[in-house]
Amino acid sequence: MPATAEKLTHPQTPLQLLLFVDERPSSTEQLQQLRQYLERLKADYPLEFEVVDVGAQPYLAEHFKLVATPALIKINPPPRHVLAGSNLVAQLQEWWARWKHDAIEHLTLPPDAKDTVATQPLLASMNNFAELIQLTEEIFQLKQENEELQRVLQFKDRIISMLAHDLR
C-alpha cells in the first residue's frame, strides 16, 4: 500500500491521526476495517488521518519509535497517543470519547494557551516532515563519511611523513 504524503497537520482539523501499516496480507483486512470505522467516526466528528506504509517511509516509524504495526497515532491535539496491535478498532472504540473530548477542549483553549501548545513539534505537512527527517539522516551520514575521510587522510599523512623521513 503506498503511503500518502499530502497533508498531516492543519489547524482547522481538531483531531489528526497517523495510521502506520505494512505489506502483510493479514494487515490488509484490519486496515479496511479500521478505515471504515474511521470514516464512520469522521461523520460524527471532523478528523484527519493519513496512512503511512512503513516499508516506504521507515524513517517516520523510527521517528515515532514504533515497534509494531499496524499502529494508530493521535498527533493532534497533544499529547501524542499510540495504539498498536491487531485490535485497533476495539482500542479506538475505547479511546474515541476521550480523544474527542481532548479535541473539543483544545479548540476552546484561549489563543495564548494555544500558542503554548503550538510550540510543541508539529510540522505543517507530511512532505515537510518527511523531508526534514530525510535531511537529518543525510546530514548524519555525511558527518560520518566526513569523519571516516578525515581518518583516512590522517593515516595517509602519517605514511607520507614516514616515507619522507626514510628518504632523508
Secondary structure, 3 states (H helix, E strand, C coil): CCCCCCECCCCCCCEEEEEEECCCHHHHHHHHHHHHHHHHHHHHCCEEEEEEECCCCHHHHHHCCCCCCCEEEEEECCCCEEEECCCHHHHHHHHHHHHHHHHHHHHCCCHHHHHHHHCCCCCCEHHHHHHHHHHHHHHHHHHHHHHHHHHHHHHHHHHHHHHHHHHC
